[in-house]
Amino acid sequence: MLLEKKLSPILFYDGNCALCSRFVQFIFRIEKNNLIYFSSLQGEMAQKILPHNLISDLNTVVFFQDNITYIKSQAILNCLIIARPFFLWQLLKLAPFFLSNAFYNFFATHRHSILKNTQCIIPSAEQKNRFLP
């Protein structure tokens, strides 16, 4: 089971979304400790861990850490904080949820028109083991 292997934290994202793919690539570039695992919302791991309402909403990125599930803007910020602690990420957490989620919702709704190139992530050999089914 996942929790026994301590694979947390996990970023769940829409595997068919170019913007989501770019975010995963960005995390790989900035991450220092290689702590974050990745899985698509359409994958087996999402089915095992997440409630159905989060799996079915492909406009919602999910960050699972220490048995806590973060969604939308809070998922993005918590993922960034784990990837590379930086004071700006902490400052952004001070923004009211309704404001940061409104910004997130705008981009989530328009993400397919923002980035039309739907390229898949091709992980390096060292990154490959951080993608979960």
N, C-alpha and C positions, 0 to 999 in steps of 0.2 A: 504494500500500500504506500501511497505517496508520502503521507505524513510520517510513516515510520522511517523512510529514507531521508527525511528532512530536505526535500527538494524545494521548499518554500524559500524565497519568493518566486511567484510565477506571474508572468504577464500574459493574459489571454487577449487575443486580438482577432479581428476579422481576417482570415487567411486569404481572402479574395480582394483585399483593399490595398491599393498602391500606397496611400498615405500611411496606413498601419504598417506596411512593409518598410517604408522609409523610417518610421519611428523606431522600429526594431533595429534597423541598421544604425540609426543614430545612437541608440543605447549601446550597441556593440562598440562604437567608436569612442564613446566617452567613459564607459564603465572601467573601473580600476580593478575590482576584485573578482570579476566573473561570478557573481552571486545569483544573478537573475536567470531563470529558466523561461522558456517561451512555449506557448501552445496556442493553436488557433481555437477560436470558439466553436468551430465545426469538428474539432478533434475528440478523441476518446477521453483525454484527461479532463476536458471541460465537462463532458458527460458525467464523469465520476465525482467531480468536486463541486461544480457550480449548480445552483438551482436553475430549473428550466427557463424561467423568465429572463435570466441573464444570458443564457445560451441562445435563445431565440431572438434577442435584440442585438443584431450585428452592428448597430450604431453605438454600442456601449463597450468600451475597453474595460477590462477587469484586471485588477492587480490583487493577487492573493498573497498575503504575508502573515505569518504567525497566526494562522487560522482566522484572520480578519480579511474580509472582502471589501475592497475599495472599488468604486466605479467612477467613470467619467473623469472629470478634472482631478478628483482626488486620487484616482488610480494613476494618472499621468504624473502628478507631482510626487507621489510616494515612490513611484518607479524611478524618477529622476534623482530623488534624494538618496536612494539605495545605490544607484549607478555611480553617481559622483556627488558626494555631499558638497553643496555650494550654497552660500548664504542667500542667493537670489531665489532658489527653490523654496527655502524656508519663508522668505518674504511673500512669495506668491500664495503660500498656504494661508496667509492672513486675510486674503480676499474672501468676501462672503461667498458661501456655496452657490447661492442663486446667481451671482454674477459670474463666477468662474464656470459654472455649469451652463449658463446661457452662451458663453463664448464657446465652450466645448460643443454644445448642441448645434450651434451654427456650422462649425467645421464638420461635425459628424454627418449632418444632413447633406452638406454640399461636397463631401470628400471625393465622390466619384467624378464630379465635374472639375474639382480643383486639380487633381492629378489623374489624367486619363490613361497614363501608361500603367498598365496592370502587370508589372513584372514581378516575378516570384523572387523570393529571397533564395540566394544560392549560398548557403553557409560554407565557411572554410572548414577544413577537417577538425580544427580545434573547437569551432562553434557548434558543429553538428550535434555533439552530445548534450547540448543545452536546449535542444528542441525536443519537446515531449510529444508523444502521439496524440 
